[in-house]
Amino acid sequence: MKKLLSIAFAAILLQSCSTQNPNPNSNGNNTTSLPSVTICNQVWMTKNLDVSTYRNGDVIPQVTDSAQWANLTTGAWCYYNNDPANGPIYGKLYNYYSVVDPRGLAPTGWHIPSHSEWKRLVKCVDPTSDTTIIGIISNNAGGPLKEVGTSNWKTPNTGATNTSNFSALGGGRRHSTPSVDFGYKTYQGNWWITDQYVFRLDNNNTDVYIYEYTFEPTTGVSVRCIKD
């Protein structure tokens, strides 16, 4: 009963403090608008990053060839399945080298979220979560974070309410080995954390994961930015 009351209180809190801001700063390339939402004093983008230059204007290469992608040691991006139609919906997938490039992947005024910033988001939407661990840190926070419906998530999109207005999508990922390449679109949403771990949501539960191992730096993963 105490757990249910805590979750209900979190939903009320989110509805009262989650506000949407239409046009945060952009780095001026192919993203014309980067809508945001304030969740417990954190300002998050509500769309995955979709930029093709670093903050200083240098071009981030698009790499479509799977063998070339797997052997990269510098930053790059791709569309899921190399299909540009996925860009407006899911944004781009970036390797880890682009995330840590000193020229800055995030637009001016934004940054790639750390472990503690992701965990603070989860704790806000689910006060019962255990953010002291790595692995499944919440069994409930996925619902308030996921976009409602099955347009961009595979059915059943369990428990999705998007009461946080975070609007997480199942953008999948690009694997680090060319023999596998792309996978999990609409089944998983995966986002880089600054220390090479990944934050994950699934279509068939409301769990929130922080992977128990770091991803290979040539894995292609979505990016969500948080305001400085």
C-alpha positions, 0 to 999 in steps of 0.5 A: 500500500505504501508503494502504491501511494508513493507512485500515485504521489509521484504521478501527481507531482509530475503533472504539477511540475512537468512543463514543456518549453518549445524551443531550447538552444540548438547548434544550428544544423538540421534540427530546427527545434529542440522541445524540452520538458522540466521534470523535478528541476531538470530540463530534458529534451523531449526528442532524441538528438538529431544533429550532424555537426559538433558544437563548433560546426565540424561535421560528424561523419555519417557511416553506413557501411557496417564493416567500416562502422565496426572499425571506427575509432572516432565519432560517427552517426547513422540512421537506424537501418540506414533509413533517413525516414527514421531520423525525424522520428527516432533521431540519429544513432551515435557511437560513443566516440562522438559522445566524448569528443571534446568538440561537443556533441550536445548543442550549446547550453546542453550536455550528455547526462551522467549516471546521477542525472539519469537516476535523478530522473528515475527517482522523480517519476518513481520514488520507490526506485533503487538508484544505488544499484546498476541493473534494473533500478526501477520496475515502474518508471518506464511507464511515465517515461514512454510515449503512449501507443504503438506507433513508435513502440512495439505492442503492447508498450506495457504501462506507457502513460508518458505522465512525465512528458519525457516521450521516450521512443523505442529507437533500437541500436546499431551493434558493434559487429557487422554480422548483427548490425541493427536491432530492437527498434520499437522494442527498446529505447537505449541512450548513452550515459557519459561513462559508456553505460546505457539507459534502457526502456522496453516495450513489454514492461515498465522497468528501467535498466542501466546496463551492468556492463559498458557498451562497445564504443562502436555501438550506435545508441540514441542520445537525449540531452539535459540542460546545463 
